[in-house]
Amino acid sequence: MGQKIEQDLQRFHKIVRGKVKSNLSKYLTRGELIGKKGKDLVSIPLPQIQLPQFRYGKKNSGGVGVGPGQPGQPLTPPQGEGEAQAGEDPGAHILEVELTLEELADILGEELQLPRIQPKGERNIVSEKDKYSSIRSVGPESLRHFKRTFRRALKRQLASGTYDPANPVVIPIREDKQYRSWKEVPKPEAVACVFYMMDVSGSMTDDQKEIVRIEAFWIDTWIKRHYKGVETVYIIHDALAAEVDEHRFYHTRESGGTKISSAYELCNQIIDSRYPPSQWNLYAFHFSDGDNWGDDVPKCMEILTGQLLPKLNLFGYGQVESPYGTGEFYAHVAELAEDHENLVVSRIADREEIVRSIREFLGTGR
């Protein structure tokens, strides 16, 4: 019975994952998920999750092929007169299942076929490694610890008086046997830092900022799902740039002009002071509407080509469409991307484009 229940549960989980995949874009673009952590549960409404089965109607209740009618007559409910009345039949209920953000991130990776990022360096990204450093009284004979087993058997025979020095034969019994065992220990692999830069100038509407926050949130969730110890730096900018915490990045409301180079300069300064590229995997994502002070574009290109790109594993520029901004900055970065494999550009027209944009950014596997 227990095995049958486990099979049914696994089948149910498989159906749930399929339903979530089929509506992935809808679930990922829900702004209310922003700010949740990896272990938080998320309620996902899944209509018609029940397995297909036959349902029998009541006898003599009518149906197709019952009662008088003419050939070609449409099979539609009769239209009565009068006002609509409250119904008495039960409706179809929507089932809500709970998933963690980690589980949603796994589904995101499966659906978008996202490759794992290849790390470099050896510092604070941690994986689990099995190490045979402990002893147990049970285990397979292939892992039996000979010295410990012999010592316990010898002590037992000495204590019981059965040890004969003239015939020093030590025969272990079941209680004497000791076996090597393992435990999971953290194994440092590499370090990573992810920079998120967002334009919060006056030309960025609240809808655009929401799109940026949602996409940055899911990129962050995906990366943190696979690596422990990832550090995150948040930068917002208008004409000036500032490093902020996660809450302010996702909730700030600013205005003013736009000078993108201020964010690139600050990002480069933080890298030089805190994250040496020889030891850290560095990823940067910048989101803007493409509106920039005209004289600032050459400076941005200079910082990207001469300073940031040589240090970064990946630089992603995402441009959200704006009714106010010119959007010209995209063309400059896209031209630069033709000569740099670690530079990826993406246009984000609306919320429906978020999933595609995530695939463009993370599909490089860098």
N, C-alpha and C positions, 0 to 999 in steps of 0.2 A: 504493500500500500504506500509506504514511504517513497519508494522508487517511482511509483506512478505519479504521486503528487509532485515530486521533483521534476519529472518530465513535463507535466502540465505547466509548472511554473516557468521552466525554461522556454516552453512554447509561447507562453503569455508574454515573457520578456522580449522574445523575438518579434512577436506581433507589434508590441509597443514600439520597439526600435524602428520597425518598418513604417508605422504610422507617423512617427516623429520625422523620419527621413522624408516622407512624402510631403510634409508641411514644414520643412526645416526653415525656409525663409521667413514664414510667418512667426515662428517661435523666436528666432534669433533677433528679429527686429522689434521685439517688445521692449520698450525702454524701461519698464518697471524692473527688469532683471538687473539693471546696472547697480553696482554697489554690493551685490551678493557675493559671498565667498564660495570657495570650492565645495565645502561640505553642506552648504545651505540647500534645502529642498525646494524645488520649483514645481508648481502644480501645472500639469499639461493636460488640457481638455482633449479627449480623444473620442469623437463620436463613432458609433457603430464598431466598437472594439470586440463585440461578442463574436464567437465563432458561428459560421453558417449552420443553420439547422432547420428542419421542417417545423412549421407551425400549423396546427389544424384548427379550422374554424368551427363554429357551432353548427349542428345539424339543422337543415332546413332554414338556413339564414340567408339564402340567396347567393348570388355570385355569377360568374361568367357562365352562360349557357343555361341559366335557370330563369323561367318566367317567359312571358310573351315578348315578342320583338320582331323587327323587320330586318331583312338583309341590308347591310350598310349603315344601320343605326349606330351612332357613336356610343361607346361604353363609358359614359360620364355620369356622375351622380346627378340625380334629379335636382333641378333648381326650384326650390320652394319660395313662397312669398313670405314677407314679414322680416323682422329684424333678426340678426344672428343671436343665438342663445349660447349660454355657457355650456361647454361640453362636459360630458360625464365620463369619457373614456380616458385611460392613462396615456400620456404622451411618451415619446422616445426620450430616454434620459441620456445625458452625456457623462461618460465616465472620466474622472480626473485621476491621473496617476502622478506620483511624485518621483522626480529624478533629481540627482545632484547636478550641479554645473559641470562637474568632472565627467559625468556620464553624457551630458549634452555635448561637451567638448569632444569626447570620443566619437560620438555620432557625427559631429561636424567633420572631424578628420576622416572618417570612413566615407562619408558622402562626397566630400571634396577631394578625396584621395590625396591628402596632404602628407608630404614626406617629413620624416623627422629631420630636425636641423642637426647638421654635423658640427659638434663642438670642437674647440681647440683650447689649449692651455690646461692647467691642472690646479684648481683651487677649490672653489666652494659649491659648485653644482654637485650634488651627492646622489649616488645610486646605491642600491642595496647589494651586498655581496655575501654569499654564504661562506663562513669560515668554520672549520672543524676545530673548535677551541674548547669544547666542553665534553663532559662524560655523563653517560646515562647507564642505567642498569639493564636496559633492553635495547635491542637493535639487531641488525643482520650480522651474521658471523663474519662477513667480509670487513666489517668495521670494528671487530673486537680488539680491544687494547690489550696486548699480550702482557706487558710488564705489570699493569695495574691488576689484571686478572690473576697473574701468578702471585703477586704480593698479597692479595686478599686471601687466596687459597692457602698460602703458607702461614699467614697469621691465624687462620681458622684452625689448621692442623696443629700448630704449636699450642694454641689455647686449649684445644680439646685433648692434647696428648697423643695424637695419632701420628705425629711426625717421627720418623725413625732416621736418625743421622747415619746409621749404617746402611740404610737403603733409602736415600733421599729422593723419594718419588713424591711429587706434588701433583695431585689430580684435582683440578677445579670442578666444583659442582655448579649447579645453575645459579645459586646465590652469589657465587664468587665473580661471575663474569661481568666485565665492564666494557662498554662500547663507546667509541668516538661519536660525538654528536656535533651538530652545527648550530650556529646562531647567525642571524643577519646583522651585519655590521656596516656602518656607512662607509662608502668608498668615494673619496673625492675624485671627480672626473675633470670638470672644467668650470669656468666661471662665465656668467653672461649678465649683461645689463641691457635693458630695453629702454630707449628714449621715445617718448610720445610728445610731439610738438603740435600745438593747435593754434590756428589763427582765431583770435577772439575780437577782431576789429569790428567797426561799425557796419561793414558790408556783409558780415556773416550773420545770417538770421538765426533765430532760435531753432528752427527746423533743421538747418544745416549743422548747427552745433550738436543737436541731438543725434543726427546721423553719424557724426564723427565720434561722439562718445560711445555709441553702440558698437561701431566697428572696432575702435580701440579696445573696448572692454572684451570683445570676443577674441581678438588677437592675443590679448594678455592672458585670457583664460586658457587658450590653446597652448601657449608657450609654457605657462606655469603648470599645466597638466602633466607635462613630460619632464620637467626639470625642477629640482628642488634648489632653493637658494638663489633664484633669479632676482636681481635687483632691478628696480624700475625708477626711472626719472621722468617727471612730468614737467613740461615747459609750455606756458601760454605766452602769446605775444600779440601786440598790435604794432605800434611804432617802437615799443620797447618790449624786451623779453624778460620773463621771470620764472624761476623754478618754483613750483608749487607742490602741495601734497595731492594725493589722489582725489580727495573730496572736492577741493577747489577746482581741480582740473575738470571734473565731471559736472560741477554745479555753478561755476562762475558765470557772471554776466558782465561783459566789458563793452567798450566802444572805442572809437578813435581811428586813426589812420593805420596803414599797414607798412611794415618794414621787415620783410622776411629774414633779411640777413642778421637781424638782431637775435633771432632764435638760433640760427646756424652758428653764430659766434659763441653764444652761451653754451650750446651743446658741445662745441669743440673745446671750450675752456674746461668744462666739467670732465670731459674725457682725459685731457692732459693732466688734470689735477688729481683725479680719483680712479680712473680706469685705464691703465696702460694697455694698449692694443696687443702687446706681446703676451699678456696674461688673460685678457678678457675677450669673450665673444660679444661684439657690440652690434646692436640693431637699433635703427632709428626709423620712425614713421612720422611724417609731417602731413598734416591735413590743413587745407586752405581752400578758399574759393578762387584762387588764382589772381586775385587783385593785389598788386604790389606797386610801391612807389617806383616810377619809371627808372630813375637813376640808380635804383638799388639792385636791379637784375644782374648787371655785370659783377657786382660784388658777391651776390649769391652764388653765381657760377664759379667764381674764383675760389670761394670757401669750399664748395662742394668738390671740385676737381683737385684742388691743391691740399686740402686738409681733411675733410670728412671722409670722402670715399676711400682713400687709402687706408683708413683706420677701421672702417665698418665692414662687417660681414654682409650686411644688407641695408640699403636705404630705400624706403618706400615713400613715394609722394602720392597722396590721394587728394584729388580735387573734386569738391562738391559743387554742383551747379548753383549759381546765385543769380537772382534777378537784378542785382546791383553791381557785382564785380565784373571786371572785364574778362577774366579767365585767361589772360595772355600768358601767365607764368607756366602753364602746362606745356605749351609749345617749346619753351626754352628747356625745360627739364626733360621732355620726351626726346628732343634732339640729342641731349647729353647722354640719355640712356642707351642710344644706339652704340656707343663706344665703351660702355661700362656694364659688365654683367651683374654687378651687385647693386645696380640702380633699377628700380621698378616703378612705373607710373600707372595710375589707375584713375579713371573718371567715375564718379559716383553721382548719378543723376538724382536718385531718390532712395528710399529705404529698400526697394526691391533690388537695388544694385549692390547692396552690402555683401551678400554672400559671394557674388561673382568677384567683387573687389578683394575679399579675403583670400579667395582662391588665387588671384593674380599675385598677391603679396607673398603668401606662404607656400605657394606651389613650387618655388625655386629650390627649397630644401637647403638653403645656404645657412 
